[in-house]
Amino acid sequence: MNTNQTTGTECAPWCTNEDARGRADHTCMGDSSDCIELTAALDYLTLDEDGIESSFCFVTPVREADRRPGVSMTWEVGDHPEFRPRLTPGEARRIAAELVAAADLIEGGG
């Protein structure tokens, strides 16, 4: 386990952020999920002459200094700015369950 040399705070067991050890803000981050391509998002965008640069999402466990651990979701669609909501573990589970239920309903499984 890493200890922040500036604050003396212990890193979370899942922290892979080597920079967390010497920084006053002590942000622990775990490994991000694989990149999830967002092909459905392309239906709502007007393509420019160069096309869409990227449309993706990934999920990362995070604990910022003096905050409880949470789940960070990074969303980037085309040239729009990134959107990074922070969720509690309970909120993340609820969203995941609702996504599965909606996908099952669409595909006739629920």
Order of alpha helices (4+ residues) and beta strands (2+ residues): beta-beta-beta-beta-beta-alpha
